[in-house]
């Protein structure tokens, strides 16, 4: 959820009100259907899957799915893809697209660091 919290507080801030309303409705619907359970998060996997099947076509679910995928596969500099786990899962190597030989103007260039100052390790 770190990515989603950050996204809704920054670059997707315009979606935050609608998202919070959808989350409250999701939780209310879960509690109404499962009064013995304290929350969706505390439910077992079978109960969670059963509830997700009832809401998987709702706008909130589509938004949550999109944000989850963005968080899993975006650059770690945006708060998701912790340790590059999403990229490792699909075999993606985070490297700059340019490769030698360069032109006369940058023949002495030793490497590109795409995320200088980012929370992830520096790349060369």
N, C-alpha and C positions, 0 to 999 in steps of 0.2 A: 504494500500500500504506500510505501514511501514515494514512489514515482507518481502515483495518482494524487496523493496529497500535494506534492510539489506542483504537478501540472495544473491542478485546480486552483492553486494559489498564485500561479504565474501565467504561463502562456495559454492555458485554457480557463482562465478566471471567469470568462463570460459564461461558462457552462456550470459554474459551481453551485449556484442556487438551484437550478433544475436537477443537478446530480444529487444534492442533499435531499431534496424533496423525493426523488425517486428512491433513494436509499431508505428513507423513513417509511415510504409506502411498501417497499420490499420487506422490510423488517416487520411491519404491522401485518402484512398478508401472511408472513411466515408464522407469527405468533397466533393469528386467528385460526390458521389451519393446524397448528401444533401447540395447543395451550399448555401442555406439560413441559415443553422445552423453553428454556430461558431465552435463547437466541439462536439464530441461524448458525453463527460461528461455533456454538457449543453443541450443535446437533451432530449426530453420527453421519458418516458418508452416505448411507442409504437414504436417510431423511433429507439430507441436503440435495442429493441428486433428484429425488422425487419432487422436491419443491422447485428446483431449477427447471424441471421439465414443464412446470405449469407457467413459468414466466419467461421462457427462453425466446419469445417473440416480442417482448415488450421493449419500448424505447430505452428504458433504464438498463436492461440486460445487454442490449446492443452497445450502449455507451460503455458499460463496464467491460464487456468483451474487447472492445476497441482499445480502451485505455490499458487493459491487461496486456494485450499483444504489443502495444507501443512500448510499454514498460519493459517487457521481456526482451525486445529486439532492438531498442534504440540505443544510442550511445550512452555509456555509463555516466557521461558528464551531465546528463539530464535527470539523473537520480534513479534510473532503473538498471536492468541488465547487470546486476551486482557481480562484479568480478568478471564480466564478459560471459556469464553462464549461458545466456541465450545464444550468443554467437558461437560458443564452444559446442553447444548442442547441435547446431546446424553446420558446423565446420567452417565458419566464416573467420577469416584472418583480417583483423583491423590493420590495414596498411594503406599508405597513400597510393594513389593511382599512378603517379609518375614514376618511371624507372629509367635508369641510365640506358643508353647514352643521352646526355642532355646536349643542348646546343652550345656554341662557343661562349655565350654570355653567362652560362652557369656551370661550366665544365668543372670548376673547383667546388661545387656545392656538395656537402658531405651527408646531407640527410634532411628530412622534413619532420618536424615535430608538430602534429596537427592539433594537439590539445594542451598547449603550454599552460601550465598553472592549473590543470584540471585535477580532480581528486583521484584520478586513476594514474597508473604509472606512466612515465614519459615513454614515448615511442620514438624510434629513430628510423 
